[in-house]
Amino acid sequence: MPETIVVEIHLPADVAAAVRAREKTGLTDEEQVKIPFAIGLFAQRAISLAKAASLAGMTRYEFASLLKRAGLPAYKYTQADYQQDLSFIASVKGE
């Protein structure tokens, strides 16, 4: 298990109440804060998908699905990547 550190966050009471008022998922306050934190770090490209998923307490597939529901891409796939894939497929087919 990776080494961990404890970070104490002071939240205004109304923010803490908002976190607790979200869907009743049975998650602890810590778990409810870790998930959006992991999403934010991943969206900023500060951590990988695997690290973000681990921080959120999810598998990579679960985290990627969560990102999709939030309208965020789990993987960067550019037009250049697409063209490269098309070229590879054409070369394999012998075209």
C-alpha atoms as a printed R data frame, in Angstrom:
   type eleno elety resid chain resno       x      y       z
1  ATOM     1    CA   MET     A     1   0.000  0.000   0.000
2  ATOM     2    CA   PRO     A     2   1.390  3.425  -0.890
3  ATOM     3    CA   GLU     A     3   2.449  5.742   1.870
4  ATOM     4    CA   THR     A     4  -0.270  8.199   2.836
5  ATOM     5    CA   ILE     A     5  -0.327 11.536   4.594
6  ATOM     6    CA   VAL     A     6  -3.154 13.191   6.453
7  ATOM     7    CA   VAL     A     7  -4.415 16.507   5.098
8  ATOM     8    CA   GLU     A     8  -6.878 18.456   7.184
9  ATOM     9    CA   ILE     A     9  -9.313 20.635   5.263
10 ATOM    10    CA   HIS     A    10 -11.410 23.273   6.932
11 ATOM    11    CA   LEU     A    11 -14.691 23.769   5.099
12 ATOM    12    CA   PRO     A    12 -17.369 26.350   5.744
13 ATOM    13    CA   ALA     A    13 -20.363 24.713   7.435
14 ATOM    14    CA   ASP     A    14 -22.594 25.329   4.413
15 ATOM    15    CA   VAL     A    15 -20.117 23.594   2.085
16 ATOM    16    CA   ALA     A    16 -19.830 20.621   4.428
17 ATOM    17    CA   ALA     A    17 -23.626 20.473   4.600
18 ATOM    18    CA   ALA     A    18 -23.800 20.519   0.796
19 ATOM    19    CA   VAL     A    19 -21.360 17.598   0.607
20 ATOM    20    CA   ARG     A    20 -23.425 15.650   3.108
21 ATOM    21    CA   ALA     A    21 -26.729 16.540   1.407
22 ATOM    22    CA   ARG     A    22 -25.719 15.019  -1.908
23 ATOM    23    CA   GLU     A    23 -27.087 11.649  -2.899
24 ATOM    24    CA   LYS     A    24 -27.250  9.321   0.053
25 ATOM    25    CA   THR     A    25 -24.623  6.919  -1.214
26 ATOM    26    CA   GLY     A    26 -23.413  5.610   2.097
27 ATOM    27    CA   LEU     A    27 -20.016  7.192   1.488
28 ATOM    28    CA   THR     A    28 -18.076  8.806   4.301
29 ATOM    29    CA   ASP     A    29 -17.348 12.535   4.224
30 ATOM    30    CA   GLU     A    30 -13.762 11.696   3.255
31 ATOM    31    CA   GLU     A    31 -14.889  9.502   0.344
32 ATOM    32    CA   GLN     A    32 -17.314 12.168  -0.844
33 ATOM    33    CA   VAL     A    33 -14.504 14.740  -0.930
34 ATOM    34    CA   LYS     A    34 -11.911 12.411  -2.495
35 ATOM    35    CA   ILE     A    35 -13.988 11.707  -5.603
36 ATOM    36    CA   PRO     A    36 -14.294 15.303  -6.873
37 ATOM    37    CA   PHE     A    37 -10.707 15.911  -5.766
38 ATOM    38    CA   ALA     A    38  -9.563 12.973  -7.909
39 ATOM    39    CA   ILE     A    39 -11.632 14.258 -10.840
40 ATOM    40    CA   GLY     A    40 -10.076 17.707 -10.497
41 ATOM    41    CA   LEU     A    41  -6.520 16.412 -10.330
42 ATOM    42    CA   PHE     A    42  -7.127 14.163 -13.325
43 ATOM    43    CA   ALA     A    43  -8.778 16.967 -15.334
44 ATOM    44    CA   GLN     A    44  -5.717 19.137 -14.656
45 ATOM    45    CA   ARG     A    45  -3.512 16.244 -15.848
46 ATOM    46    CA   ALA     A    46  -1.778 16.270 -12.457
47 ATOM    47    CA   ILE     A    47  -2.333 12.521 -11.982
48 ATOM    48    CA   SER     A    48  -3.023  9.576 -14.253
49 ATOM    49    CA   LEU     A    49  -6.358  7.847 -14.726
50 ATOM    50    CA   ALA     A    50  -5.122  4.918 -12.625
51 ATOM    51    CA   LYS     A    51  -3.986  7.174  -9.777
52 ATOM    52    CA   ALA     A    52  -7.236  9.168  -9.874
53 ATOM    53    CA   ALA     A    53  -9.295  5.982  -9.830
54 ATOM    54    CA   SER     A    54  -7.315  4.676  -6.881
55 ATOM    55    CA   LEU     A    55  -7.738  7.964  -4.999
56 ATOM    56    CA   ALA     A    56 -11.483  7.837  -5.650
57 ATOM    57    CA   GLY     A    57 -11.624  4.215  -4.455
58 ATOM    58    CA   MET     A    58 -12.734  2.930  -7.854
59 ATOM    59    CA   THR     A    59 -11.483  0.752 -10.670
60 ATOM    60    CA   ARG     A    60 -10.216  2.510 -13.789
61 ATOM    61    CA   TYR     A    61 -13.363  1.434 -15.616
62 ATOM    62    CA   GLU     A    62 -15.628  2.821 -12.864
63 ATOM    63    CA   PHE     A    63 -13.702  6.087 -12.790
64 ATOM    64    CA   ALA     A    64 -13.741  6.417 -16.585
65 ATOM    65    CA   SER     A    65 -17.517  5.854 -16.495
66 ATOM    66    CA   LEU     A    66 -17.837  8.542 -13.825
67 ATOM    67    CA   LEU     A    67 -15.846 10.939 -15.991
68 ATOM    68    CA   LYS     A    68 -18.089 10.169 -18.961
69 ATOM    69    CA   ARG     A    69 -21.209 10.934 -16.896
70 ATOM    70    CA   ALA     A    70 -19.567 14.227 -15.889
71 ATOM    71    CA   GLY     A    71 -18.860 15.055 -19.547
72 ATOM    72    CA   LEU     A    72 -15.095 14.714 -19.179
73 ATOM    73    CA   PRO     A    73 -12.902 12.593 -21.448
74 ATOM    74    CA   ALA     A    74 -11.019  9.763 -19.794
75 ATOM    75    CA   TYR     A    75  -8.556  9.536 -22.652
76 ATOM    76    CA   LYS     A    76  -7.045 12.127 -24.949
77 ATOM    77    CA   TYR     A    77  -7.728 11.011 -28.515
78 ATOM    78    CA   THR     A    78  -6.920 13.655 -31.081
79 ATOM    79    CA   GLN     A    79  -7.688 13.982 -34.769
80 ATOM    80    CA   ALA     A    80  -4.030 13.120 -35.434
81 ATOM    81    CA   ASP     A    81  -4.433  9.912 -33.412
82 ATOM    82    CA   TYR     A    82  -7.501  9.048 -35.476
83 ATOM    83    CA   GLN     A    83  -5.653  9.632 -38.762
84 ATOM    84    CA   GLN     A    84  -2.750  7.516 -37.551
85 ATOM    85    CA   ASP     A    85  -5.145  4.691 -36.662
86 ATOM    86    CA   LEU     A    86  -6.795  4.910 -40.086
87 ATOM    87    CA   SER     A    87  -3.384  4.731 -41.772
88 ATOM    88    CA   PHE     A    88  -2.428  1.700 -39.712
89 ATOM    89    CA   ILE     A    89  -5.689 -0.094 -40.532
90 ATOM    90    CA   ALA     A    90  -5.198  0.640 -44.232
91 ATOM    91    CA   SER     A    91  -1.631 -0.735 -44.100
92 ATOM    92    CA   VAL     A    92  -2.777 -3.936 -42.375
93 ATOM    93    CA   LYS     A    93  -5.527 -4.449 -44.937
94 ATOM    94    CA   GLY     A    94  -2.973 -3.988 -47.699
95 ATOM    95    CA   GLU     A    95  -4.621 -0.946 -49.233
